[in-house]
Amino acid sequence: MKYDLLQHDFLEALDKSLGIVTPACKAVGINPRTFYDWMKKYPKFKEAVDIIRESQGDFVENNLLKLIRGGNPSATIFYCKTKLKDRGYRE
């Protein structure tokens, strides 16, 4: 299989796994070490991975905000402690 095609397949699998590396590696049959080697060697591959990871963060943050809108106190406290430290929300 051509190297570029395998990287493309991996990126699709990474997107489907919401940026989690191990299941994406298993889906395309590569060792996680290969993934980390590609990250070092191919800047455009790393850029694509970074974009997928950013979308993963957006997905998680969106779900957290849904919980907050629903009145979930634990989600609200977590958000305050992690995002509003500059306003005095700390342990």
WORA-V77632 format. One record per residue. N is the residue number from 1. D_FIRST is the distance of its C-alpha to the first C-alpha in Angstrom with 1 decimal. Layout:
# WORA-V77632
N;D_FIRST / N;D_FIRST
This chain:
# WORA-V77632
1;0.0 / 2;3.8 / 3;6.4 / 4;8.7 / 5;7.1 / 6;6.9 / 7;10.3 / 8;11.5 / 9;10.8 / 10;12.6 / 11;15.4 / 12;16.0 / 13;16.3 / 14;18.5 / 15;20.7 / 16;21.1 / 17;22.2 / 18;24.6 / 19;23.2 / 20;23.2 / 21;20.4 / 22;20.4 / 23;19.8 / 24;17.0 / 25;15.3 / 26;16.1 / 27;14.8 / 28;11.2 / 29;11.6 / 30;12.1 / 31;15.3 / 32;17.7 / 33;18.2 / 34;14.7 / 35;15.9 / 36;19.2 / 37;17.7 / 38;15.8 / 39;19.2 / 40;21.0 / 41;18.7 / 42;17.8 / 43;21.0 / 44;19.6 / 45;17.3 / 46;20.5 / 47;22.5 / 48;20.4 / 49;20.7 / 50;24.4 / 51;24.9 / 52;23.5 / 53;25.7 / 54;28.6 / 55;28.2 / 56;28.2 / 57;31.5 / 58;32.9 / 59;32.1 / 60;33.9 / 61;36.8 / 62;37.3 / 63;37.7 / 64;40.0 / 65;42.1 / 66;42.4 / 67;43.8 / 68;46.2 / 69;47.3 / 70;48.0 / 71;50.3 / 72;48.3 / 73;50.2 / 74;47.6 / 75;45.0 / 76;47.7 / 77;48.7 / 78;45.1 / 79;44.6 / 80;47.9 / 81;47.1 / 82;43.7 / 83;44.3 / 84;48.0 / 85;48.8 / 86;50.5 / 87;52.9 / 88;54.0 / 89;51.8 / 90;51.1 / 91;51.6
